[in-house]
């Protein structure tokens, strides 16, 4: 019973419109950065060297880039509210999910073979109908979770009343 509730809450946290990111893709991740009261968007562009738990609400990608001659890796939770959008710039042919061998390589040896793909088609996720449906599903999940909590509170109140009644009987005897 609680497993179903957890599953519904997790599904409510998922974004409905997410780009299908794969290992070997060169992506541009737009991330919200908060500094005090200010908020800005920072773009991190690099190669996806790892994808984890693609179907889960905890799915994440690890992106690697070379900055000032130093390799920098950053992990992003795809469904996080801080990740504004993920844009696929280039797609490469790779035969594995975890491209750890790129860490030891630099220059020409770190290049991946490009694939031709429909960049606009892959990155076009602005589907208004999908957003409306996602908002409706989120509202339903929240309403069901609140109903379950109210039901549980009523059951606890009933149990407390019964215990008070039993204690009153014991006090009389």
N, C-alpha and C positions, 0 to 999 in steps of 0.2 A: 504494500500500500504506500509506504513512504518512498519506495523506489520509483514508483510511477510519478509521485509528486516531484521528486528530484529531477526525473527525466523531463517533465513538462517545464520546470523552471529553467533547466539547461537549454531546452529547445527555444524558450522565449529569449534567451540571451544571444542566440545565433543571429548573425546578419543574414538576410535573405538573398542579397545580391553580392556575391563574392566572386572574384575572378579565379579561374582555374589555374593556379600557379603550380608549376612543376620544377623539379630539379633541372638546372641548366638554363633556366630562364634568366634573362637580365631584366630586373624589375626596378621601378621607381616607386618607393614607398613614401607616402605623404603621412607624416605623423604629427599629432598635436603636441606641442611643447608648452608647458605652463611655467612661467617665470614670475612669481609673485602674483599680481593681479592681471598680468598680461598673458595673452595666449597667441601663439604663432604656429605656422605649419613649417616643419622642416622636412626636406626631401633627402632620402638616403637611396642612392642608386648603386646597385651591384648585382652580382650573380647569386642566384639561389643555390646554395650548396646542400640544403637539406629541407625536406618537408616531413612533418610529423602529424599523425592523427588527422588526416584530411577531412573525415566525415564528422569529427567531434566538434563540440563547441570550444575545445581547448586546442584546436589545430594551430600549428605555428610553422613559420619558415625561418631559416637562418640565411642571412644575406651577407656576402663577403665582397669587400671592395678594397682597392689599394689607395691609401691616402698618404701623400708625401712619402712614398716609398715603403710604407708600413701597411701590412695587411690588417684590416679592421673587419670584425664580424659582429653582427647584431641580430638578435632574435626578435621576431615580431609575432605576437598573437594575432591571428587573422581577424578574429571576431571581437577584438578589443575596441572599445569606444575611442581610444586614443589613435588608432589607425584610421585615418580619414579615407584613404583609398590606396589601392595597389594597381599600378599600371605596368603592363608587360611591354618592354621595349624591344626585346630580341628573344628568340627562342632557339635553343641549340639541341643537337642530337647527343643524347647521353644514354648510357645503358645501365645506370645504377641510380639509386635514390640519394645516397650520401656521397658527395663529391669531395671527400677529405683529401684526395691526392692533389687538389688545387692549392693546398696550403704550402706545399714544398716547391711549387712551380712559380715562375715569374716570366714576364716577357712573352715571347712567341710560344713557348711551350705551355703556357697557361690558357691558350686560346681554345675555344670549343667550336665545332663545326656548326655553322648557322643553318637553320631550317627556314624555308619560306612558309609564312603563315599569314592569316588575315588579322593584322594588328587591330584594325578598327572593330572587327567582329568579336575578337576576344575581349577587348577592353570595354565594349558597350554593355554595361550592366545597369544603366539608368532606365529601368523598367518601372514605370509609375504603378502599373497594376500589381507588380510583385511587391512594391513598397507598401501599397495599401493592404494587400493580403497579409504581409508580415506584421503590420501594425494591428490588424484585426486578430491575428493568431496570438500576438503578444498580450493583447487585452483579454482574450479568452483564457489564456494560461494564468494570468494574474487573478482574474475573477474566480477561476477554479481553485487556485491556491488559497485565496481568501475564504472561500466557502469551506474548504477542508479545515482551515485553521479555526473558523467559527464553529464547525461541527466538533472539532476536538475540544475546544473550550467549553462547549455545552456538555460534552461527555464528562469532562473533568469536574465541572460544577455539579453535575448529577452525582458523581462519585463522592465528592466532598459532602454533599447533603446527606447521602446514605451513611457516610462515616460519622457525621455529627449525630444522626439519629441513633446509630449503634452506641456511640459514646454516652448519649443521654439515657439510654436503656440501662447501660452498665452503672451509671451514676445512681439511678433509682434503686437498683437491686442491692 
